[in-house]
Amino acid sequence: MTGAQVRPGGRVLTITLNPAVDVTYEVAALEVGRTVRVQHVRSRAGGKGVNVASVVRALGGSSLVVALTTAHGGDEFAAGLAALDLPHRLVPSLPAVRRTVAVVAADGTTTSLQEPGAAPRPGTGDAVLAVLEEELTRGAGAVVVSGSVPPGLPADLPARLAARCRRHGVPVVADLSGAALRAAVGSGAVLVPNRDELAELVGGEPRTLADVLAAGRGLLARGAPAVVATLGEHGVVALTPRGAWRARPVEVVAGNPTGAGDAAAAALALHLARTAPGDLPWPTVLADVVATSAACVLRPVAGEVDGPARERWLGLVDVEDVAPPHLTEQPDPLEES
């Protein structure tokens, strides 16, 4: 878009209410019921917001991780953030930080095992809001609230965090699911649902492009400033009051898809942080979202990006205007095998 106001810099704050220590096992093949020898092991601080912050840094941006952590004893999660050299503000409130395990076979097939989160101590929600308020006062270009809400915290906490950002004039990306996502619809956050999460929101699976557009328009009517639906191999569809666009991946990539959605949120947040409200060039943004998420799949660990692949794909991603009346000219790509 010509004439857009570009804002230099702008920190991206990421909020992770249910952090994890991510363990990745690389194996020749995963055979259920058999002993499987692990060829390589990687362990790092994780959770969706941590992955987002890592990708933001990989793309040349500045980020801050705001997350819960253990309230006592050794803090493997905090040590992991330090090892990643990611700036962070932690709220000590958990009895332990959960672990997740991704088993990645040589053919790219990935099996993910995720522990449930532990309930934090009372007062945690207010403590997170206080940290966010401090960091917003210090300056932020965009905020990403992502991941699940652990037991013991209200499902509307992400919506309250988004509302706090809105009062400061800071754009928010909400990458949530379930009750937390439903509560966030009218919070002023840009929604980033995948196909299953979009189905949760509207009460039925979107099977065609028309279904996705209808669902997105309904969410805009309920207060969302924009909806960016991530549809895997079918690409990404964005809806705003100004129009609708669809971006298709250049090619189908094999690898670890665990952090693809986080990479998409990171690319989106950086554009929000760097561009004045109302000037966002959505076709350019969607090309970046698709290229960055695909480049993340090529890496064995969530939060990493294959930089050369991303650069190669950026100019090749096909972005089309799918706002009516163009919709009637489009095939129904979600029905393609």
Secondary structure, 3 states (H helix, E strand, C coil): CCCCCECCCCCEEEEECCCEEEEEEEECCCCCCCCCCEEEEEEEEECHHHHHHHHHHHCCCCEEEEEEEECCCCCHHHHHHHHHCCCEEEEEEECCCEEEEEEEECCCCEEEEECCCCCCCCCHHHHHHHHHHHHHHHCCCEEEEECCCCCCCCCCHHHHHHHHHHHCCCCEEEECCHHHHHHHCCCCCEECCEHHHHHHHHCCCCCCHHHHHHHHHHHHHCCCCCEEEECHHHCEEEEECCEEEEEECCCCCCCCCCCHHHHHHHHHHHHHHHECCCCCCHHHHHHHHHHHHHHHHCCCCCCCCCHHHHHHHHCCCEEEECCCCHHHHCCCHHHCC
